[in-house]
């Protein structure tokens, strides 16, 4: 089992590095400058994390946080920023020209395959790889950028699935987390595609920077695992005040609500409302997803209120039970001194004897 864990940890991080290298290569192709290969230096934290994880933790993850996902974000997000900022230099408007170019490139590719089949195997393989890369370079820039966005989100989900889990999360919780990531990734992809495709947005560089900043901020939820982890409250917390009990009893729900309000749906709603009101960018999909974000925010606030009322009700019930115990103590009642013998007697009524005893008569 241990070699399989090490293999999964190493293979997943290699996939991260290869995908981010594709992004760096695309930036150098678009910018036509070799200095952008310096973006590969951003892989150093991921390489260092890989070495430390394989050596100290034997490939297993960390509780509550995934450093591999975080360093993968650091390595690829700058490349996507540069591609989005260079987006206006090439439009895929002339479909006929692109189709004829692809047809001719395929024809040339087939001809080169026939010619290279006569050469040695190694040379033919190298030439085939060069031709394949040249054909990839002819693909429209918008298609490349959208494809990198899509594969980026898929890599986050698949990579989180393949990474060995640590001691802070179970497989059941991991499955819940992956299902949450699928819905989150779809919403993030829709946010970037519908906003950055507008021409009014592209004409305003400051607005593009703001949208990319919100998009980057929303990516910070992927390294976190706290939205599905339920902690067991110690006995000392139950006697504390409302805030401590609320945060301990509903920690996973609080994280989930906080991520939705402050990282994803809340910021997305603000950006969409600004686009519709201030910049007058209105379309059917923008209105629909703005309504969807507003509905999610309202439902999350409603759930937060429900959880708070539940904790408050449990505190009142505990206080009432404690007051009931104080009003009915379990200690025995105090005894009163007997006027005859001086011994203590209970306040309970003694049984009346049927026959008078001499001792009783003398006492009376």
Residue pairs with C-beta under 8 A, 6 or more apart in sequence:
2 58
5 58
5 59
5 60
5 164
6 54
6 58
6 59
8 59
8 162
8 163
8 164
9 50
9 53
9 54
9 59
9 60
9 163
9 164
10 50
10 54
10 59
11 162
12 68
12 159
12 162
12 163
13 46
13 49
13 50
13 68
15 155
15 158
15 159
16 46
16 68
16 72
16 75
16 155
16 159
17 43
17 46
17 47
17 75
19 76
19 151
19 152
19 155
20 42
20 43
20 72
20 75
20 76
20 79
21 40
21 43
22 148
23 76
23 79
23 80
23 83
23 148
24 36
24 37
24 39
24 40
24 79
26 79
26 83
26 144
26 148
27 36
27 39
27 79
27 82
27 83
28 34
28 36
28 37
29 137
30 82
30 83
30 86
30 89
30 141
31 82
31 86
36 82
39 78
39 79
42 74
42 75
42 78
43 75
45 71
45 74
45 75
46 68
46 71
46 72
46 74
46 75
49 67
49 68
49 71
50 68
53 59
53 60
53 61
53 67
53 68
57 166
59 164
60 164
60 165
60 166
60 167
61 68
61 163
61 164
61 165
61 166
61 169
62 166
62 168
63 166
63 167
63 168
63 169
63 225
64 168
64 169
64 224
64 225
64 226
64 229
65 223
65 224
65 225
66 160
66 163
66 222
66 223
66 224
66 225
67 223
68 159
68 163
69 156
69 159
69 160
69 163
69 222
69 223
70 223
72 155
72 156
72 159
73 219
73 220
73 222
73 223
76 152
77 216
77 219
79 148
80 145
80 148
80 149
80 152
81 212
81 216
83 141
83 144
83 145
83 148
84 145
84 196
84 208
84 212
85 205
85 208
86 141
87 141
87 142
87 145
87 196
87 202
88 202
89 141
90 140
90 141
90 142
91 142
92 98
92 140
92 141
92 142
92 143
98 140
101 138
102 138
105 134
105 135
105 138
106 135
108 131
109 131
109 132
109 135
112 127
112 128
112 131
113 128
116 123
116 124
116 127
116 128
117 124
119 127
146 193
149 189
149 192
149 193
150 189
153 185
153 188
153 189
154 185
156 181
156 185
156 222
157 178
157 181
157 182
157 185
160 174
160 177
160 178
160 181
160 222
161 174
161 178
165 171
165 174
168 225
168 229
169 177
169 225
169 228
169 229
173 225
173 228
173 229
174 228
176 228
177 225
177 227
177 228
180 227
180 228
181 222
184 218
184 221
184 222
184 264
187 264
187 265
187 268
187 289
188 215
188 218
188 219
188 264
190 285
190 289
191 214
191 215
191 218
191 268
191 271
191 289
192 211
192 215
194 283
194 285
194 286
194 289
195 201
195 211
195 271
195 272
195 275
195 286
196 202
196 208
196 211
198 275
198 281
198 283
200 279
200 280
200 281
201 207
201 208
201 211
201 275
201 279
201 281
202 208
204 279
207 279
210 271
211 271
214 267
214 268
214 271
217 263
217 267
218 263
218 264
218 267
218 268
220 263
221 227
221 259
221 263
221 264
224 255
224 259
226 251
226 252
226 255
227 252
227 255
227 256
227 259
228 252
229 251
229 252
230 251
230 252
231 248
231 251
233 245
233 248
233 249
237 244
237 245
237 248
238 245
238 318
242 311
242 312
242 315
245 311
245 314
245 315
246 254
246 307
246 308
246 311
247 254
249 311
250 307
250 311
253 303
253 307
254 304
254 307
257 300
257 303
257 304
260 266
260 296
260 297
260 300
261 297
261 300
261 301
265 293
265 296
265 297
265 300
266 293
266 297
268 289
268 293
269 290
269 293
269 294
269 297
272 286
272 289
272 290
272 293
273 290
275 281
275 286
276 282
276 286
276 287
276 290
333 346
333 347
335 344
335 345
335 346
335 347
336 344
336 345
336 346
336 347
337 343
337 344
337 345
338 344
338 345
340 363
340 364
341 363
353 360
